[in-house]
Amino acid sequence: MTLEYAVNGVVAKDYDDVVRDTSRVMSEESATPDPVILTRELAEAQGVDATMRFFGPGSVYDMSRLGLPAFEGSAAIRSFLEDWYGSYQAADDELRETRDLGNGIVFVAVRETARPSGSPATAQVHAVYGLVLEWTQGKAARVIAYPDIDDARAAAERLAEDRG
């Protein structure tokens, strides 16, 4: 499987190349963290506490397009994540496509692989979905999950354009 990363139209097979090519790596002096780096760190976060450092008190994690509610505020997001993580013995989110669309908007295509709690070691569930992340001052102000990756990409593009 080949992963591709894209930032502002530059596509590369290696994440570090795309960040280096676009000069969007957060400098020592920069007060604005790179949204692609934040997105990757969020995906790699292990556990509720590590994940929550990316959300602020006014953040929204909108799962309504997947048939779940929109979780508003850090307490609601924490409660959701505790329930979600608690239902799995192991879980891994693979970012299959990452696009920085500018203005703090990042689109990602995610493949989640997980083993439900109490299931045999060979039992796994897989899900593929799109996320639109809206970053503001180093926090995920809004995360919107879509069951269709193309719908998520289009929504992210519209949001980035609207914010521009």
VEXZA-948150 format. One record per residue (C-alpha): residue in three letters; residue number from 1; x, y, z. Coordinates in steps of 0.1 Angstrom, whole numbers, plus 5000, padded with zeros to 4 digits. Layout:
N
tipa_pase_c1_c2_c3
ALA_NUM_X_Y_Z
...
***
This chain:
164
tipa_pase_c1_c2_c3
MET_1_5000_5000_5000
THR_2_5013_5034_4991
LEU_3_5005_5065_5012
GLU_4_5005_5099_4997
TYR_5_5007_5132_5016
ALA_6_4997_5165_5000
VAL_7_5001_5200_5013
ASN_8_4990_5230_4992
GLY_9_4990_5209_4961
VAL_10_5024_5193_4966
VAL_11_5021_5155_4967
ALA_12_5048_5132_4980
LYS_13_5052_5096_4991
ASP_14_5070_5106_5023
TYR_15_5054_5130_5048
ASP_16_5087_5147_5057
ASP_17_5093_5155_5020
VAL_18_5059_5172_5015
VAL_19_5064_5193_5047
ARG_20_5100_5202_5037
ASP_21_5089_5210_5001
THR_22_5062_5235_5012
SER_23_5082_5252_5039
ARG_24_5053_5247_5063
VAL_25_5072_5232_5092
MET_26_5066_5251_5124
SER_27_5097_5273_5131
GLU_28_5110_5280_5165
GLU_29_5096_5315_5162
SER_30_5062_5306_5147
ALA_31_5032_5308_5170
THR_32_5010_5289_5146
PRO_33_5016_5252_5146
ASP_34_5014_5234_5112
PRO_35_4979_5219_5109
VAL_36_4992_5188_5090
ILE_37_5017_5181_5118
LEU_38_4989_5186_5144
THR_39_4967_5162_5125
ARG_40_4994_5135_5123
GLU_41_5001_5139_5160
LEU_42_4964_5137_5168
ALA_43_4961_5104_5148
GLU_44_4992_5090_5166
ALA_45_4979_5101_5201
GLN_46_4974_5071_5224
GLY_47_4946_5073_5249
VAL_48_4921_5098_5259
ASP_49_4944_5122_5278
ALA_50_4969_5123_5249
THR_51_4940_5129_5224
MET_52_4923_5156_5245
ARG_53_4954_5179_5243
PHE_54_4943_5187_5208
PHE_55_4908_5199_5218
GLY_56_4898_5230_5236
PRO_57_4867_5239_5257
GLY_58_4848_5250_5226
SER_59_4858_5222_5203
VAL_60_4832_5201_5184
TYR_61_4836_5165_5173
ASP_62_4807_5160_5148
MET_63_4799_5124_5142
SER_64_4763_5131_5130
ARG_65_4770_5120_5094
LEU_66_4779_5086_5108
GLY_67_4747_5083_5128
LEU_68_4762_5095_5162
PRO_69_4757_5129_5178
ALA_70_4779_5160_5175
PHE_71_4799_5162_5208
GLU_72_4803_5198_5218
GLY_73_4829_5209_5243
SER_74_4858_5191_5258
ALA_75_4838_5173_5285
ALA_76_4815_5158_5259
ILE_77_4844_5149_5236
ARG_78_4862_5133_5265
SER_79_4832_5112_5274
PHE_80_4827_5101_5238
LEU_81_4864_5091_5235
GLU_82_4864_5072_5268
ASP_83_4834_5052_5255
TRP_84_4849_5047_5220
TYR_85_4884_5037_5232
GLY_86_4868_5015_5260
SER_87_4850_4994_5234
TYR_88_4883_4983_5218
GLN_89_4913_4964_5231
ALA_90_4935_4978_5204
ALA_91_4929_5004_5177
ASP_92_4950_5020_5150
ASP_93_4942_5049_5127
GLU_94_4961_5050_5095
LEU_95_4960_5083_5076
ARG_96_4958_5072_5040
GLU_97_4956_5107_5025
THR_98_4963_5140_5041
ARG_99_4957_5174_5025
ASP_100_4963_5208_5039
LEU_101_4937_5230_5021
GLY_102_4949_5262_5037
ASN_103_4932_5285_5063
GLY_104_4935_5258_5090
ILE_105_4915_5232_5071
VAL_106_4929_5197_5068
PHE_107_4912_5167_5050
VAL_108_4922_5132_5059
ALA_109_4911_5098_5047
VAL_110_4914_5074_5076
ARG_111_4915_5036_5077
GLU_112_4907_5024_5112
THR_113_4916_4989_5123
ALA_114_4905_4978_5158
ARG_115_4899_4947_5179
PRO_116_4867_4949_5200
SER_117_4870_4944_5237
GLY_118_4865_4908_5247
SER_119_4869_4894_5212
PRO_120_4895_4868_5201
ALA_121_4929_4881_5190
THR_122_4920_4873_5154
ALA_123_4888_4894_5153
GLN_124_4892_4929_5138
VAL_125_4870_4956_5125
HIS_126_4879_4980_5098
ALA_127_4864_5013_5089
VAL_128_4873_5038_5062
TYR_129_4861_5074_5065
GLY_130_4870_5110_5058
LEU_131_4876_5137_5084
VAL_132_4876_5174_5080
LEU_133_4896_5192_5107
GLU_134_4894_5229_5114
TRP_135_4924_5240_5133
THR_136_4925_5273_5153
GLN_137_4954_5284_5174
GLY_138_4968_5248_5177
LYS_139_4935_5232_5187
ALA_140_4910_5212_5167
ALA_141_4881_5237_5168
ARG_142_4859_5213_5148
VAL_143_4863_5177_5135
ILE_144_4836_5164_5111
ALA_145_4835_5127_5102
TYR_146_4820_5116_5069
PRO_147_4813_5080_5058
ASP_148_4822_5089_5022
ILE_149_4858_5101_5016
ASP_150_4849_5121_4985
ASP_151_4821_5139_5003
ALA_152_4846_5148_5031
ARG_153_4872_5160_5006
ALA_154_4846_5182_4989
ALA_155_4833_5196_5022
ALA_156_4869_5204_5033
GLU_157_4876_5222_5000
ARG_158_4845_5243_5004
LEU_159_4853_5252_5040
ALA_160_4888_5262_5031
GLU_161_4875_5284_5003
ASP_162_4849_5300_5026
ARG_163_4875_5307_5052
GLY_164_4899_5322_5026
***
